[in-house]
Amino acid sequence: MSALSPEVPAGLARAAADAPTAARPDLLASTVSVIRSDSPLIRLRGVTKRYGTGQAALMALNCIDLDINAGEFVAIMGPSGSGKSTAMNILGCLDTPSDGQYLFRGTHVEALSRDQRARLRRRYLGFVFQGFNLLARTSAQENVELPLLYRGESASRRQAAAAAAKALQSVGLGGWEHHTPGELSGGQQQRVAIARAIVTEPAVVLADEPTGNLDTQRSQEIMELLRGLNVEHGITVLMVTHEPDMAAYARRVVRFIDGRIESDQPNPLLVPPRPLHAPAAQPRRS
Ligand code: ADP
């Protein structure tokens, strides 16, 4: 099952719906001002997610403790039903725990309003999905501009366009800005999705099975790209994957089982960095 709920397109839609409030500096400041830099980037303490009540209650997460420091690259693994989606939805500020604390740089996320969580998400988090989740009839450029427009902070459409072009360039898609997803390969679509995730310069990228729809070579290219974001740009990467070959790119592997963390270890299988395959060829101009 997809680890991050399909809520993000819905989340994006919701973000669009609340874009005017996002521009209100008082609310933005109230979310951001409580963020302190002397704590781990992410801290979960006793995080529990309970569905249902009484005898029928199901513990999707059962008292999880987890610290993630800025700059880590963490793979989240575990069998289906072990709680990965639930954890990612909470980490991505898309859902809240039933009990316990989620601190993002010292801010108690569980105490924020839905609106403040949305703002924190737009300011600090980027999302990459297995199914790319691009708007179909919209150019790569416009897909990448969207989070900036939703965030409501971009001074102008022109600045958003420039930032999107730069993000596309950084994922090897310079020259492909005006192509729609249908005109791009799966690997290129995922590059667009990564450009969309990083255009806001997030602290964290949450990636849900980012290579699940790609062949081996394209998967390795995407993983090298994620590793580059992590190593060269210091972006913290949290990635759910079922594939040990992809988890091998992470420097730490956290395994879930039955709503608990079964193991949390440095990765012994770290793949040595390799040069990226040649970036996507420039599109032919007619
Ligand atoms: P994973 O992502 O590892 O497959 P999930 O986090 O999706 O696991 O699910 C963990 C457990 O919580 C599973 O038993 C699942 O059936 C249950 N669960 C997840 N979401 C809901 C929900 N909205 N309502 C009831 N049970 C849920």
Boltz pocket constraint, residues with backbone or C-beta under 6 A from the ligand:
constraints:
  - pocket:
      binder: B
      contacts: [[A, 1], [A, 2], [A, 3], [A, 51], [A, 58], [A, 59], [A, 60], [A, 78], [A, 79], [A, 80], [A, 81], [A, 82], [A, 83], [A, 84], [A, 85], [A, 86], [A, 87]]
      max_distance: 6.0
